[in-house]
């Protein structure tokens, strides 16, 4: 018996879990900002992301069109780009794809109960990752200033602000506006995701201190936590009303793409493609979302990673953008035919 669709606050918290998921991967584009990047993300999320999320919620579901299709494609890409680098072998890739299917089916069948169970599992993974790093190594601090990285850290913070608020994925749409209590719910996504992100940064920093250098791969506990967080976000995206199997298929394809051909374009995706994809639907709707769209645009300028180093990666990056546009345009054409 289905227990109802996950509410907008539950979905937003699940989708915002992408932030700690990617921070668990050492050297990840979003992790390079360190604590200043996360702090900047909290500031942007609270000042611009929360008003944008509230306005998006009040406006109701996106009508069929380019914005709605772009939101759906972006959600699939962001989950795939998170899970792909963690699927380092064909066996792990198959396991991740199977888990995506199981998560989509569970959320479709049991609704909010399944989504909350996924969030509980992700919280357990976070606790395990933090516990595995709680060993005495000597004095270290996340607060050591790195002025040479200030510019990139500021840009990362602007991009993280949109992700912390879970804006642009349609997470806040479809639930009636409830004055008072409901108006405070957007802060939950920012606060919970920021706390989880701090756990991820502590885990990565501890391993870097223990090894006296930046670790090049996530720990087993960190990889498990990141996988559970990304699967929870995938459940929130697939669990929106209608077409969960199509969304799961899209996320599985995106995961395989970022596990294979697109493995080397991570910085370009997270610092360029994703901010553009988030900002575009926000800029198309009047309201405070346009301020957040402007902030993500500034973030792109500050943390611009440059053109991919190799011709192959440059071609893959361009193909990723073209493929996303093609899916959006094709979906828009189908919408017009149905109308």
C-alpha positions, 0 to 999 in steps of 0.5 A: 500500500503506497504511503504517499509521495515524498513531500517537497522537504523530504525530496529536497533534503535527499537531493541536497545530499549530493553535496556531501556525496561528492565531497567524499571524493578527494580531489573532486571539483566541489571539494577543492573549495574546502571549508570556505567553499562549504561556508560560502555555499551555506551563505548563498543557500540561505540568502538566495537558495531558500527564497528561490526554493520557497518561490518555486514551491509556491509557483507549483509544478513546472508546466510542460516545456523546456524548463520542466524537461531541463530539470528532469535531465539535470536530475539524472545527470547529477546522480549519474555524475556522482555515482559514475566515478564510484563505479570503478569496475564493471561489477560495481557498475552493474551493482549500482545500476541494479540498486538504482532500479530497486530504489526507484521501484521502492519509492514508487511502491512505498512512497515517503516510507521508502524515501525516509528509509533511504535517508536513514541508510544514508545517515548511517553511512555518514556516521560510519564514515565519520567513525572510521576517521575518528582516530588520533593522528596529531594536530590538524585543522580545516581552518588553515587559510589557503589564500591561493585557492580563495578565488576558486573557493568562492566560485565553488561556494556560489555553485554549492549554494544552489545544490544545498537548497536543492533548487532547480530539480523541481524538488519543491513543486507539487505541494500546496503552500502552507503558511507558517511552518511550511515556510521554514522547511527550505532551511532544513535542506540547507542545514542538514546538507551543510552538516553532512557536507562538514562530515564529509570534509572532516573525513577527507581531511583526516585521511589527507593528514594521515597520509601527509598528502591528498588522498587520491581515492575515497575510503571504503566508508566514504564511498559507501556513504557517497553511494547511499546519499546519491541513491537517496537523491536518485529515489527522490528524483525518480519518485516524482509522480509518473514515469519513474522507470524512465527516470531510472533508465536515464540515471543508469545511462548517465552513471555508465557514461560518467563511469566510462567515457566521461570519467575525465570531465568531472570538473567541467561538468560540476563547475560549468554544465551543472550550474548552467543547467540549474540557472537556466530554468530559474532565470526563465521564471520571475522571482528570487530564483533569478538572483540565484541564477546570477550567483551560479553564473558568477560561480562559473566565472570564478571557478572556471576549470578551463577547456579539458586538457585532452582532445578526447575529454574536450570532445566528450564534454561537448558531446555531454552538453549536446546530448543533454540539449538533444534530450531536452529538445526532443522531449519538448517536441513530444510535449507539443505533439501530445498537446 
